[in-house]
Amino acid sequence: MNENTIKQILVTNINLYLYNLNLCNYFIVLSKPVSLQEISNLSYYREGKDSVDGQREQRKNTVIASVTFGATRPFQLKHVSRADLKRVDIPLANGSLLLMQSATQENWKHKIPKTLKQISPRINLTFRWVG
């Protein structure tokens, strides 16, 4: 999959996903509908070497919605203080919508690990609402 294909996937699907995110407002009780101004991050992963190291949101009362376009990548969660809890791996496929409430951000680090596998590009849109 080349860059133009990824861009076409994004352009073709963005309105549908933004519409679906607006519907989510009613279920997760967000204060206002999603707009393009609320996209706080657009990440382009060219290949398996592109990754995000373990991180978490530092602001309190933050809800994050993440939409994935392109190749499936594992999204890993690791608890910040409880070693007895195993790492959680969630495969984020094309069109995945991941919602993380404030408690997730406060207690878990998340990452997209590197891989040596041949992998197609991926785009991720991240929306943040701070309460």
N, C-alpha and C positions, 0 to 999 in steps of 0.2 A: 504494500500500500504506500503510495507516494504522498508528498505534502499536499498536492492539489486534491487528491482523493480525500484526505483528512479534512481539508478546508471545505470540500463539498459536503461531506457528512455533517460537519458542524453547521453550515449554512442551511442545509436541508432540514435538520432536526431541531435547531435552536428554538424556534417559536413553539413547537410542540412541547419541549421540555420546560420552557419558561411558563407556558400555560399550566402544565402539570404542577410545577412548583407553586404557582398561584393557588391551585386547588389545595395544596398541602397546608397553606396558611390556615385554613379552617380547621385542620386536624391538629396542628401543633401550636395553635393560638399565637401566631405571630401578629405583630401590631399593624403591619401594612403589607400590601402585595409586593412581589418581587419586581424589580426593574433592572435594566442593564447597568444602572449606576451602582447597584449593590453587588455586582460581580467583583469580589475583592481580589481574586486571583485567577489567572488563566495560565495553566501549565501545559507545556508541550513536551512530551517524552518521545524523543526520536527513535530510541532503541532501548535495549535492556540495560545499558550502562547508565542511562538517565534514571535518577531516583530521588527520593526524599528521605533524609535520615530521620530518626525518631524525634518527634516534636509534639507539643501540645499547645493549645491556645492559652495565653497568659491572662487574658481578660476574663473576668467573672461574668456569669450569666450570658454566655455566648452559645447560640445555636448555629451549627454549620450544616449546610446542604452542599453536597458535592455530586456533580454530574459527570459521568465518564463517556467519552466518545472514542472509538477505536479499539485497539488491542486490549485483551483481558490482562490485568496485572493483579497480583495479590496485595491486599491492604492489610497490614499487620497491626494489631493492637497489643500492647504490653502494659500491665498494671505498674504504676510508678512505685508502689511501696510493698505490694504483696507478692513475694517470690513464689508462694504456693499456687498462684494462679498461672495457668499456662498461657502462652501467647495465643491469640486468636487470629486466624487467617481468613479473610473474606475475599473471594475472587470478584473483582469489579469488572464486569463485562460491558460491552458497548451498550449504552443506554441506562446503565445503573444509576440509581439515585440513592445516596447514602446520607442519612441524617444523624447528626451527633448532638445530643443535648449537652447542657452545661456540665452535668456530672461526669460524662464521658471525658470531656476536656480536662476536668480537674484531676481525674484519677488514672487516666490512661494516656500513654504516648502512642502515636500512630506513625506509620512509615510505609513507603513504597520501596521495597528493597531492589537492589541491583540484581540482574540475572545474566548469565552467560548464554542463555538460549537466544536463538534468532527470534526476534519479536518485532511486530509491526508497530508503527507510531500510535500514540495515544494522546488525547487532549482531555484535560480535566478543568471544569469550571467550578470554582468554590464561591459560595455565597455565605456571608456572615451577618447575623443579626445579634446585636449586643443589647441585652435587656437592662 
